[in-house]
Amino acid sequence: MVNYLLMIVASVAGIVVLDEDPSSVSPQEWILFAVMAYSTVGLLRKLQEFIRDNT
């Protein structure tokens, strides 16, 4: 679960660093957004599994 959190934080940091023009989105930002979305889904699945196993 920590890996997913670190990927989300790294993606957000990368988007902030790569954001040169606030009026448009670069391809690199889209890739980092996809990584962030993938990590969020993975984190939610792990949390759901953790809750299911501990109830």
C-alpha beads as a LAMMPS data file, in Angstrom:
LAMMPS data file: protein, C-alpha beads

55 atoms
54 bonds

1 atom types
1 bond types

-500.0 500.0 xlo xhi
-500.0 500.0 ylo yhi
-500.0 500.0 zlo zhi

Masses

1 110.0

Atoms # bond

1 1 1 0.000 0.000 0.000
2 1 1 2.899 2.323 0.671
3 1 1 4.066 1.861 -2.930
4 1 1 0.741 3.114 -4.229
5 1 1 0.861 6.145 -1.934
6 1 1 4.401 6.952 -3.040
7 1 1 3.409 6.655 -6.703
8 1 1 0.515 9.064 -6.127
9 1 1 2.770 11.575 -4.354
10 1 1 5.461 11.270 -7.037
11 1 1 2.873 11.779 -9.792
12 1 1 1.472 14.889 -8.140
13 1 1 4.977 16.267 -7.643
14 1 1 5.835 15.513 -11.275
15 1 1 2.704 17.228 -12.537
16 1 1 3.501 20.310 -10.463
17 1 1 7.099 20.396 -11.737
18 1 1 6.159 19.813 -15.398
19 1 1 3.337 22.376 -15.426
20 1 1 4.892 25.129 -17.534
21 1 1 1.670 26.355 -19.134
22 1 1 -1.396 26.283 -16.847
23 1 1 -3.757 26.701 -19.810
24 1 1 -2.833 23.353 -21.410
25 1 1 -1.878 19.826 -20.421
26 1 1 1.311 18.264 -21.760
27 1 1 1.592 14.571 -22.727
28 1 1 3.894 14.005 -19.747
29 1 1 1.223 15.340 -17.413
30 1 1 -1.342 12.979 -18.956
31 1 1 1.006 10.044 -18.381
32 1 1 1.538 11.057 -14.764
33 1 1 -2.224 11.464 -14.358
34 1 1 -2.709 7.910 -15.682
35 1 1 -0.109 6.634 -13.195
36 1 1 -1.907 8.487 -10.419
37 1 1 -5.283 7.021 -11.455
38 1 1 -3.828 3.492 -11.659
39 1 1 -2.243 3.893 -8.229
40 1 1 -5.476 5.185 -6.735
41 1 1 -7.420 2.190 -8.048
42 1 1 -4.753 -0.184 -6.729
43 1 1 -4.755 1.509 -3.336
44 1 1 -8.548 1.327 -3.082
45 1 1 -8.488 -2.380 -3.984
46 1 1 -5.840 -3.067 -1.329
47 1 1 -7.819 -1.114 1.275
48 1 1 -10.974 -3.010 0.357
49 1 1 -9.110 -6.311 0.681
50 1 1 -7.633 -5.234 4.021
51 1 1 -11.042 -4.265 5.385
52 1 1 -12.598 -7.506 4.120
53 1 1 -9.859 -9.615 5.755
54 1 1 -10.072 -7.803 9.109
55 1 1 -13.829 -7.814 9.627

Bonds

1 1 1 2
2 1 2 3
3 1 3 4
4 1 4 5
5 1 5 6
6 1 6 7
7 1 7 8
8 1 8 9
9 1 9 10
10 1 10 11
11 1 11 12
12 1 12 13
13 1 13 14
14 1 14 15
15 1 15 16
16 1 16 17
17 1 17 18
18 1 18 19
19 1 19 20
20 1 20 21
21 1 21 22
22 1 22 23
23 1 23 24
24 1 24 25
25 1 25 26
26 1 26 27
27 1 27 28
28 1 28 29
29 1 29 30
30 1 30 31
31 1 31 32
32 1 32 33
33 1 33 34
34 1 34 35
35 1 35 36
36 1 36 37
37 1 37 38
38 1 38 39
39 1 39 40
40 1 40 41
41 1 41 42
42 1 42 43
43 1 43 44
44 1 44 45
45 1 45 46
46 1 46 47
47 1 47 48
48 1 48 49
49 1 49 50
50 1 50 51
51 1 51 52
52 1 52 53
53 1 53 54
54 1 54 55
